[in-house]
Amino acid sequence: MSRSIKKLTGLVAATFTPLTAEGELNLSVIGPYIEYLIENQNVKSVFINGTTGEGCSLTVDERKQLAAAWCQHGKGKLEQVIVHVGCMSIKDSQELARHAASIGADGIAVISPSYFKPVNADALRLFIKEVSTFAPDLPMYYYHIPSMTGVAFDAADVLNGIEQVIPSFQGVKYTGTDLRDLGQCVCYSQSHNWSVLFGVDEQLLGALVLGVHGAVGSTYNYLGCIVNKMLAAFDNGNHMQTRALQFEFMEVITFAKNLGFDVSLNKQVMSEVSGLAMGPPRLPLLPCPVSKAQAIAQKVKDFSQGH
């Protein structure tokens, strides 16, 4: 890679995709969205077009428009804009990778294809490599999310030897609950100075103990300020405060899960908490009852105001 790389650490908001009532991109929200993340949540890095952003439900052109808007509005404000470019088609992923490089993104990430699945870690590593060649100067991250892709072999197996075939590889976004595999990823990444970022918000403390370098999550859009306090407490060795904040965070998520917490409901919660119009989800996801989102939003506000 020809340029110096800033290691991706700390909290990264997995951003929602604002849509109009008619279901079209609403790019006018991106500027205020960035201001909200920085000023209200102290979150300065974003992961766009991922699961939270309904990336796989958007067209390639829509994903390009969204990535360009985030890079344009975030320039000089956001620390890092990571663009998820994973698709079922390797050609689409390559085109999105090329585009991300052309608009000044700070990195790209790829999930495993999930219809025709790679048969083993070697096949997935080859897929990631072929995408990376279209943006050779951009840090490449593997986005491990077996609950969505159905590709369940160990992320550590994907990382094993990947530096030999992908010079731009810089780490993994690990959205899974297998702490043994996560620990293996952290261990392997240490000698390469890669970033391991955890993606299961309500279990962050367990991952911090294993040595992850940060976290990518949807709830950091509206609870980033509180989770930043948790990270600071952990870094300062105040384990009692860290644990107390994690337990309170778990309570909020448990309350939300009991109401059917999913991407649709989460998106509406963001609208309620932030005052930004995120709009509806895109089919096949269905809009949620506003009353449920308002109940969760109140829990979020109570949690935030208590600290």
Buried (B, 14 or more C-beta within 10 A) or exposed (E): EEEEBEBBBBBBBBBBBBBEEEEEBBBEBBBBBBEBBBEBBBBBBBBBBBBBBBBBBBEBEBBBBBBBBBBBBBEEEBBBBBBBBBBEEBEBBBBBBBBBBEBBBBBBBBBBBBEEBBEEBBBBBBBBBBBBEBBBEBBBBBBBBBEBBEBBBBBBBBBBEBBEBBEBBBBBBBBBEBBEBBBBBBBBBEEEEBBBBBBBBBBBBBBBEBBBBBBBBBBBBBBBBBBBBBBEBBEEEBEEBBBBBBEBBBEBBEBBEEBEBBBBBBBBBBBBBBEBBBBBBBEEBEBBEEEBBEBBBEBBEEBBEEE
